[in-house]
Amino acid sequence: MGIRTLLMARMVGLILWRSGAPGKRDGRSPVSGRPPGSPDPRERGDVPGWVMITLMSAVLVAALLALAGPALEGLFNQAMQKVGQ
């Protein structure tokens, strides 16, 4: 078999898998019984945790930039002077 035939068979298999079991036309997943795209009630997420991680990352970047900013600016200016010569 050629690669095109294998790719076409894979695409058809994925389309049939996404459409659900044969004879079941209500749009629900054969595994979970929920409509596609609906959230899983067991997966609520951890919003406060993600907010804390985002804030901590932003504070860390700001602190590093405050501490290393002048040194990085000096390195950049020195490199630009060497390139300009």
C-alpha positions as CSV (number, residue, x, y, z in Angstrom):
1,M,0.0,0.0,0.0
2,G,1.1,3.5,-0.7
3,I,1.4,6.3,1.8
4,R,-1.6,8.1,0.4
5,T,-3.8,5.0,0.9
6,L,-2.6,4.7,4.5
7,L,-3.2,8.4,5.2
8,M,-6.7,8.2,3.6
9,A,-7.6,5.1,5.7
10,R,-6.4,6.9,8.8
11,M,-8.5,10.0,8.0
12,V,-11.6,7.9,7.4
13,G,-11.0,6.0,10.6
14,L,-10.7,9.3,12.6
15,I,-13.9,10.7,11.0
16,L,-15.8,7.5,11.8
17,W,-14.4,7.5,15.3
18,R,-15.4,11.1,15.9
19,S,-18.9,10.5,14.6
20,G,-19.6,7.9,17.2
21,A,-20.9,4.4,17.1
22,P,-22.9,3.3,14.0
23,G,-26.6,3.9,14.5
24,K,-26.1,6.4,17.2
25,R,-26.9,9.8,15.7
26,D,-27.6,12.0,18.8
27,G,-24.0,13.5,18.7
28,R,-23.0,12.0,22.1
29,S,-19.7,10.4,22.6
30,P,-19.8,6.6,22.8
31,V,-17.4,6.6,25.7
32,S,-18.7,9.3,28.0
33,G,-22.2,9.8,26.8
34,R,-21.8,13.6,26.7
35,P,-22.1,15.8,23.7
36,P,-18.7,16.7,22.1
37,G,-17.1,19.7,23.6
38,S,-19.0,19.6,26.9
39,P,-16.9,19.9,30.0
40,D,-16.2,16.9,32.1
41,P,-17.6,17.6,35.6
42,R,-14.7,15.8,37.2
43,E,-12.2,18.2,35.5
44,R,-13.0,21.6,37.2
45,G,-9.5,22.9,37.0
46,D,-7.5,24.8,39.6
47,V,-8.0,28.5,38.8
48,P,-6.5,29.9,42.0
49,G,-3.4,27.7,41.5
50,W,-2.9,29.0,37.9
51,V,-3.4,32.6,39.0
52,M,-0.7,32.1,41.7
53,I,1.7,30.5,39.2
54,T,1.2,33.4,36.7
55,L,1.7,36.1,39.3
56,M,4.8,34.4,40.8
57,S,6.2,34.1,37.3
58,A,5.5,37.8,36.5
59,V,7.1,38.8,39.8
60,L,10.2,36.6,39.2
61,V,10.7,38.1,35.7
62,A,10.3,41.7,37.0
63,A,12.8,41.0,39.8
64,L,15.3,39.5,37.5
65,L,14.9,42.4,35.1
66,A,15.3,44.9,37.9
67,L,18.5,43.2,39.1
68,A,20.1,42.3,35.8
69,G,18.6,45.1,33.6
70,P,21.6,47.5,33.7
71,A,24.1,44.6,33.1
72,L,22.1,43.4,30.2
73,E,21.8,46.9,28.8
74,G,25.6,47.3,29.0
75,L,26.2,44.0,27.2
76,F,23.7,45.0,24.5
77,N,25.3,48.4,24.0
78,Q,28.8,46.8,23.9
79,A,27.7,44.3,21.3
80,M,26.1,47.0,19.1
81,Q,29.3,49.0,19.3
82,K,31.4,46.1,18.1
83,V,29.0,45.4,15.3
84,G,29.0,49.0,14.2
85,Q,32.8,49.1,13.8
